[in-house]
Amino acid sequence: MIEALDSKTLIFEDVCKTFGETVALWQVSFALGPGEIVALTGGNGAGKSTLLRVAAFLLKPTSGRVLAFGQPRPTPDVKRRIGLLGHASFLYEDLSAEENLKFYAALYALGREADDRIARVLQEVGAEDFRHRPVRTLSHGMRKRVSLARAVLSDPDLLLLDEPFSGLDVASVERTRALMVEWRRRGKALLVTTHQAELLEGLADGELVLDRGRVRSWRAPASCGSAVSPPVGERA
């Protein structure tokens, strides 16, 4: 039996996004629930990053409906529950990794929890050794780890991760995969774009394949049963 939609963390219903005459997303429908990981794949220009920005309420859909935690608008509570790792790092170049996280901790109003939370996320992503270095001195892989720490700092329930493995060495890839397993165990919902779908084998509960903004296929591994809901339009 398919779960009721109102139990889902993120819902897209016939979402379209156009930029002038350019179609970035066209009638995209799917649902993602707590404790689920969905891989979002497709070639360059398929619409993956646009979809994540729409899911984060950074872009407004041209038509269709997006619900996060049952809400159609980015209320302050909804914003706190969404963590986005995008192509842009959202880090200040002249601040250290730790100073950047302190800045975001203040934005998230973490209060007395801030120092403990910052120490924990730096340890989780493996950024402790360069926490005091200015971001401008960090390699691409180091920046990616600090950006991931920023994305999870508020302990969000929905994680939108755009190419989280890009620029990482083998050890960091395995660390990130282990974190995804832990986040799923804690009931978080993950939507992950990647050009390396093999890195999500054994982790993803389903794969949404985009082609020029359209859903071309939905793949749910047999071992996952019906854990993740198929695109809304495919339901009986």
C-alpha positions in Angstrom: 0.0 0.0 0.0 1.3 3.4 -1.0 1.7 5.8 1.9 -0.5 8.8 2.1 1.0 11.9 0.5 0.6 13.9 3.7 3.3 11.7 5.3 5.9 12.8 2.8 8.7 15.3 3.4 8.8 16.6 -0.2 6.2 16.5 -2.9 6.4 17.7 -6.5 3.1 17.8 -8.4 3.3 18.5 -12.2 6.1 21.1 -11.6 7.2 23.1 -14.6 10.0 25.8 -14.6 10.7 27.9 -17.6 13.2 30.7 -18.3 11.7 32.6 -21.2 11.3 30.0 -23.9 13.7 27.6 -22.2 12.1 24.6 -20.5 14.1 23.6 -17.4 11.5 21.3 -15.8 8.4 20.0 -17.3 5.6 18.3 -15.4 7.9 16.7 -12.8 6.0 14.7 -10.1 7.4 12.6 -7.3 7.3 12.2 -3.5 10.1 11.7 -1.0 9.5 10.6 2.6 11.5 10.4 5.9 14.3 7.9 5.9 14.5 7.8 2.1 17.3 8.5 -0.3 16.6 9.3 -4.0 19.2 9.6 -6.6 18.6 12.3 -9.2 20.5 11.6 -12.4 20.7 12.8 -16.0 23.1 14.5 -18.4 24.3 18.0 -18.3 21.4 20.4 -18.7 18.8 17.8 -17.6 17.4 20.1 -14.9 18.9 18.4 -11.8 20.3 21.6 -10.2 17.1 23.5 -11.1 15.0 20.9 -9.5 17.0 21.1 -6.2 16.7 24.9 -6.2 12.9 24.7 -6.7 12.8 22.1 -3.9 14.7 24.5 -1.6 12.2 27.3 -2.5 15.1 29.3 -4.1 13.2 29.3 -7.4 9.5 29.5 -7.8 7.9 27.0 -10.2 6.2 28.4 -13.3 3.4 26.0 -12.7 2.6 23.0 -10.5 2.9 22.6 -6.8 5.8 22.0 -4.4 5.2 21.0 -0.8 7.9 20.6 1.9 6.7 19.3 5.2 3.1 19.9 3.9 3.8 23.6 3.3 3.6 25.3 -0.1 5.7 28.3 1.1 9.1 28.7 2.7 8.1 29.7 6.2 11.0 30.2 8.7 10.4 26.8 10.2 10.4 25.1 6.7 13.7 26.9 5.8 15.4 25.7 9.0 14.4 22.1 8.1 16.0 22.2 4.6 19.8 21.8 4.0 21.1 22.6 0.5 24.5 21.7 -0.8 24.7 23.5 -4.2 27.3 24.3 -6.8 28.0 27.6 -5.0 29.6 27.1 -1.6 27.8 29.9 0.1 31.0 30.4 2.1 32.9 33.7 2.7 36.3 33.4 1.2 38.2 35.5 3.8 36.6 33.8 6.8 37.9 30.5 8.1 35.8 27.3 7.9 34.9 27.6 11.6 34.1 31.4 11.3 31.8 30.6 8.4 29.9 28.1 10.5 29.7 30.5 13.4 28.1 33.0 11.0 25.5 30.5 9.8 24.9 29.3 13.4 23.9 32.8 14.3 21.6 33.0 11.3 20.0 29.7 12.4 19.7 31.0 16.0 21.4 28.0 17.4 22.4 29.9 20.6 24.2 27.8 23.2 24.1 24.8 20.9 26.3 26.5 18.3 29.8 25.5 19.5 28.9 21.9 20.1 27.0 21.7 16.7 29.9 23.2 14.8 32.4 20.9 16.4 30.3 17.9 15.6 29.6 18.7 11.9 33.3 19.5 11.3 34.2 16.1 12.8 31.5 14.3 10.8 32.7 15.7 7.4 36.4 15.4 8.2 37.2 19.2 8.2 38.6 19.5 11.7 42.2 19.7 10.6 41.6 22.9 8.5 38.9 24.5 10.5 41.0 27.6 11.1 42.1 28.1 7.5 40.6 30.8 5.3 38.2 29.3 2.8 40.2 30.9 -0.1 43.2 28.7 0.8 41.2 25.4 0.7 41.2 22.9 -2.2 38.0 22.1 -4.0 37.5 18.9 -2.0 38.1 20.8 1.3 35.6 23.5 0.3 33.0 20.7 -0.5 33.4 19.3 3.0 33.0 22.7 4.7 30.0 23.4 2.4 28.4 20.1 3.5 29.1 21.0 7.2 27.2 24.3 6.5 24.3 22.4 4.9 23.8 20.1 7.8 24.6 22.6 10.6 20.9 23.2 11.5 20.2 19.5 11.6 17.7 19.7 8.7 15.2 17.0 8.0 15.4 17.4 4.2 18.9 17.3 2.6 19.2 18.5 -1.0 22.7 17.5 -2.2 24.0 18.6 -5.6 27.0 16.4 -6.6 28.2 15.8 -3.1 31.0 13.4 -4.3 32.5 15.9 -6.8 36.1 16.7 -6.0 36.4 14.3 -3.1 39.1 11.7 -2.6 38.2 8.0 -2.0 38.3 8.3 1.8 36.0 11.4 1.7 33.6 9.7 -0.7 33.3 6.7 1.8 32.9 9.1 4.7 30.1 10.9 2.8 28.4 7.6 2.0 28.5 6.6 5.6 27.0 9.9 6.7 24.1 9.3 4.2 23.5 6.0 5.8 23.4 7.6 9.3 21.2 10.5 8.1 18.7 8.0 6.7 18.8 6.0 9.9 17.9 9.2 11.7 14.8 9.7 9.5 16.1 12.4 7.2 15.0 12.6 3.5 17.8 12.9 1.0 17.6 14.0 -2.7 21.0 13.6 -4.3 22.2 14.6 -7.8 25.2 12.8 -9.2 26.9 12.0 -12.4 28.3 8.9 -10.6 25.2 6.9 -9.9 27.4 3.9 -9.0 28.4 5.8 -5.8 24.8 5.5 -4.6 24.5 1.8 -5.4 23.3 0.1 -2.2 22.2 3.4 -0.7 19.5 4.9 -2.9 16.0 3.7 -2.5 15.1 4.9 -6.0 16.5 6.8 -9.0 14.7 9.6 -10.8 16.2 10.1 -14.3 15.8 13.5 -15.9 16.2 14.3 -19.6 15.8 17.9 -20.7 13.7 18.7 -17.7 11.4 15.7 -18.1 11.2 12.5 -16.0 12.3 9.8 -18.3 12.3 6.9 -15.9 11.8 6.0 -12.3 14.0 3.1 -11.0 13.3 1.5 -7.7 15.7 -1.3 -6.7 13.9 -4.6 -6.0 15.7 -4.9 -2.7 14.1 -1.6 -1.6 10.5 -2.8 -2.1 8.1 0.2 -2.2 10.0 2.3 0.3 10.0 5.3 -2.0 6.8 6.5 -3.8 7.0 6.6 -7.6 6.2 9.8 -9.5 2.7 10.9 -8.6 1.5 10.7 -12.1 2.4 6.9 -12.2 0.1 5.9 -9.4 -3.0 3.9 -9.9 
